[in-house]
């Protein structure tokens, strides 16, 4: 059971990297290497009962100096141990409209649609659930050199309504730090 889960998670992670790469290649062709960016970030995905370490990838395109679009994918690297041999992990996929102020130090806001998948595994019970809906975030960053930015972001994820077939009202938020590179 654990091998199948690890294989499934590895497959999901490879799919995420492939989707980010495809998005990036699309952005490169659209932007002619002018207004696109890719990023990597790490943070804590916090829900009511757990904190998970998630690695994320993003790809975006600036339509103007301040307005853009961004796709984001995250995968749990550090599952939360809930006790009694149970662990919780989560993955997210999102598409946002973004606003970023100009200047060396800047603020960022984003809003869009996101999906979050939770998986609970133990020796005696496995369950999963997902939530899809509105997601929004706020952040700030600093320009580093000609092509890079260091960013700190808070993102509110959609609520989870069912988990393992049972009604549940839970939400999660992601606090992350990352780097974005202009392409």
FILO-220978 format. One record per residue (C-alpha): residue in one letter; x, y, z. Coordinates in steps of 0.2 Angstrom, whole numbers, plus 5000, padded with zeros to 4 digits. Layout:
% residues N
+--------+------+------+------+
! residu !    u !    v !    w !
+--------+------+------+------+
!      a !    X !    Y !    Z !
...
+--------+------+------+------+
% end
This chain:
% residues 183
+--------+------+------+------+
! residu !    u !    v !    w !
+--------+------+------+------+
!      x ! 5000 ! 5000 ! 5000 !
!      x ! 5014 ! 5012 ! 5005 !
!      x ! 5024 ! 5008 ! 4989 !
!      x ! 5008 ! 5011 ! 4978 !
!      x ! 5005 ! 5028 ! 4987 !
!      x ! 5024 ! 5033 ! 4984 !
!      x ! 5023 ! 5028 ! 4966 !
!      x ! 5007 ! 5038 ! 4964 !
!      x ! 5014 ! 5053 ! 4972 !
!      x ! 5030 ! 5052 ! 4962 !
!      x ! 5019 ! 5050 ! 4946 !
!      x ! 5009 ! 5066 ! 4952 !
!      x ! 5025 ! 5076 ! 4955 !
!      x ! 5032 ! 5071 ! 4938 !
!      x ! 5015 ! 5076 ! 4930 !
!      x ! 5016 ! 5093 ! 4939 !
!      x ! 5034 ! 5096 ! 4933 !
!      x ! 5029 ! 5092 ! 4915 !
!      x ! 5014 ! 5103 ! 4916 !
!      x ! 5025 ! 5118 ! 4923 !
!      x ! 5037 ! 5114 ! 4909 !
!      x ! 5024 ! 5114 ! 4896 !
!      x ! 5016 ! 5130 ! 4903 !
!      x ! 5034 ! 5138 ! 4903 !
!      x ! 5037 ! 5133 ! 4885 !
!      x ! 5020 ! 5140 ! 4880 !
!      x ! 5024 ! 5156 ! 4889 !
!      x ! 5041 ! 5157 ! 4881 !
!      x ! 5033 ! 5156 ! 4863 !
!      x ! 5019 ! 5169 ! 4868 !
!      x ! 5031 ! 5181 ! 4877 !
!      x ! 5046 ! 5179 ! 4865 !
!      x ! 5056 ! 5178 ! 4881 !
!      x ! 5050 ! 5196 ! 4887 !
!      x ! 5037 ! 5195 ! 4900 !
!      x ! 5036 ! 5177 ! 4906 !
!      x ! 5043 ! 5170 ! 4923 !
!      x ! 5045 ! 5154 ! 4932 !
!      x ! 5047 ! 5151 ! 4950 !
!      x ! 5050 ! 5138 ! 4964 !
!      x ! 5044 ! 5140 ! 4982 !
!      x ! 5043 ! 5131 ! 4998 !
!      x ! 5031 ! 5133 ! 5012 !
!      x ! 5020 ! 5127 ! 5025 !
!      x ! 5002 ! 5122 ! 5020 !
!      x ! 4993 ! 5124 ! 5036 !
!      x ! 4975 ! 5116 ! 5040 !
!      x ! 4965 ! 5115 ! 5056 !
!      x ! 4974 ! 5099 ! 5061 !
!      x ! 4991 ! 5099 ! 5052 !
!      x ! 5006 ! 5108 ! 5044 !
!      x ! 5014 ! 5100 ! 5029 !
!      x ! 5030 ! 5106 ! 5020 !
!      x ! 5025 ! 5109 ! 5002 !
!      x ! 5037 ! 5112 ! 4987 !
!      x ! 5029 ! 5122 ! 4973 !
!      x ! 5032 ! 5128 ! 4955 !
!      x ! 5024 ! 5142 ! 4946 !
!      x ! 5024 ! 5150 ! 4929 !
!      x ! 5017 ! 5166 ! 4924 !
!      x ! 5015 ! 5180 ! 4911 !
!      x ! 5014 ! 5199 ! 4913 !
!      x ! 5001 ! 5206 ! 4902 !
!      x ! 5006 ! 5224 ! 4908 !
!      x ! 5019 ! 5230 ! 4920 !
!      x ! 5007 ! 5226 ! 4935 !
!      x ! 4994 ! 5214 ! 4928 !
!      x ! 4997 ! 5196 ! 4924 !
!      x ! 4992 ! 5177 ! 4925 !
!      x ! 5000 ! 5163 ! 4935 !
!      x ! 4999 ! 5145 ! 4936 !
!      x ! 5004 ! 5136 ! 4952 !
!      x ! 5007 ! 5118 ! 4957 !
!      x ! 5012 ! 5112 ! 4974 !
!      x ! 5017 ! 5094 ! 4981 !
!      x ! 5019 ! 5089 ! 4999 !
!      x ! 5037 ! 5085 ! 5003 !
!      x ! 5035 ! 5084 ! 5022 !
!      x ! 5020 ! 5075 ! 5027 !
!      x ! 5012 ! 5079 ! 5044 !
!      x ! 5012 ! 5064 ! 5057 !
!      x ! 4995 ! 5065 ! 5065 !
!      x ! 5000 ! 5051 ! 5077 !
!      x ! 4995 ! 5032 ! 5078 !
!      x ! 5004 ! 5030 ! 5062 !
!      x ! 4993 ! 5042 ! 5052 !
!      x ! 5001 ! 5055 ! 5040 !
!      x ! 4992 ! 5069 ! 5030 !
!      x ! 4998 ! 5076 ! 5014 !
!      x ! 4991 ! 5088 ! 5001 !
!      x ! 4994 ! 5094 ! 4983 !
!      x ! 4987 ! 5110 ! 4975 !
!      x ! 4984 ! 5116 ! 4957 !
!      x ! 4979 ! 5134 ! 4954 !
!      x ! 4977 ! 5148 ! 4941 !
!      x ! 4977 ! 5166 ! 4946 !
!      x ! 4975 ! 5183 ! 4940 !
!      x ! 4989 ! 5194 ! 4948 !
!      x ! 4993 ! 5212 ! 4952 !
!      x ! 5011 ! 5217 ! 4956 !
!      x ! 5016 ! 5235 ! 4961 !
!      x ! 5032 ! 5241 ! 4952 !
!      x ! 5049 ! 5245 ! 4960 !
!      x ! 5063 ! 5236 ! 4968 !
!      x ! 5052 ! 5232 ! 4983 !
!      x ! 5034 ! 5227 ! 4978 !
!      x ! 5018 ! 5220 ! 4984 !
!      x ! 5008 ! 5206 ! 4975 !
!      x ! 4990 ! 5201 ! 4976 !
!      x ! 4982 ! 5186 ! 4967 !
!      x ! 4965 ! 5179 ! 4965 !
!      x ! 4958 ! 5164 ! 4955 !
!      x ! 4953 ! 5146 ! 4955 !
!      x ! 4962 ! 5132 ! 4965 !
!      x ! 4960 ! 5114 ! 4969 !
!      x ! 4967 ! 5106 ! 4984 !
!      x ! 4969 ! 5087 ! 4987 !
!      x ! 4971 ! 5080 ! 5004 !
!      x ! 4977 ! 5062 ! 5007 !
!      x ! 4977 ! 5053 ! 5024 !
!      x ! 4986 ! 5037 ! 5026 !
!      x ! 4988 ! 5025 ! 5041 !
!      x ! 4991 ! 5007 ! 5044 !
!      x ! 4972 ! 5004 ! 5046 !
!      x ! 4964 ! 5018 ! 5036 !
!      x ! 4966 ! 5028 ! 5020 !
!      x ! 4955 ! 5043 ! 5015 !
!      x ! 4956 ! 5057 ! 5003 !
!      x ! 4946 ! 5073 ! 4999 !
!      x ! 4947 ! 5088 ! 4989 !
!      x ! 4941 ! 5106 ! 4987 !
!      x ! 4939 ! 5117 ! 4972 !
!      x ! 4935 ! 5135 ! 4973 !
!      x ! 4941 ! 5153 ! 4975 !
!      x ! 4959 ! 5156 ! 4981 !
!      x ! 4967 ! 5172 ! 4985 !
!      x ! 4984 ! 5178 ! 4991 !
!      x ! 4995 ! 5193 ! 4996 !
!      x ! 5014 ! 5194 ! 4996 !
!      x ! 5029 ! 5205 ! 4994 !
!      x ! 5045 ! 5204 ! 4985 !
!      x ! 5062 ! 5211 ! 4981 !
!      x ! 5071 ! 5212 ! 4965 !
!      x ! 5088 ! 5203 ! 4965 !
!      x ! 5098 ! 5208 ! 4950 !
!      x ! 5092 ! 5209 ! 4932 !
!      x ! 5081 ! 5193 ! 4931 !
!      x ! 5077 ! 5187 ! 4949 !
!      x ! 5065 ! 5191 ! 4963 !
!      x ! 5063 ! 5184 ! 4980 !
!      x ! 5045 ! 5183 ! 4986 !
!      x ! 5036 ! 5179 ! 5002 !
!      x ! 5017 ! 5175 ! 5000 !
!      x ! 5002 ! 5170 ! 5010 !
!      x ! 4988 ! 5161 ! 5000 !
!      x ! 4971 ! 5155 ! 5006 !
!      x ! 4966 ! 5139 ! 4998 !
!      x ! 4948 ! 5133 ! 4995 !
!      x ! 4938 ! 5125 ! 5008 !
!      x ! 4937 ! 5106 ! 5010 !
!      x ! 4918 ! 5100 ! 5011 !
!      x ! 4920 ! 5081 ! 5012 !
!      x ! 4934 ! 5070 ! 5018 !
!      x ! 4934 ! 5051 ! 5016 !
!      x ! 4915 ! 5053 ! 5011 !
!      x ! 4911 ! 5062 ! 5027 !
!      x ! 4905 ! 5080 ! 5028 !
!      x ! 4919 ! 5092 ! 5034 !
!      x ! 4922 ! 5110 ! 5034 !
!      x ! 4941 ! 5114 ! 5034 !
!      x ! 4952 ! 5126 ! 5025 !
!      x ! 4970 ! 5128 ! 5022 !
!      x ! 4982 ! 5142 ! 5019 !
!      x ! 5000 ! 5142 ! 5012 !
!      x ! 5014 ! 5153 ! 5018 !
!      x ! 5029 ! 5151 ! 5006 !
!      x ! 5045 ! 5159 ! 5002 !
!      x ! 5052 ! 5157 ! 4984 !
!      x ! 5062 ! 5164 ! 4970 !
!      x ! 5055 ! 5169 ! 4953 !
!      x ! 5066 ! 5170 ! 4937 !
!      x ! 5061 ! 5181 ! 4922 !
!      x ! 5062 ! 5171 ! 4905 !
+--------+------+------+------+
% end
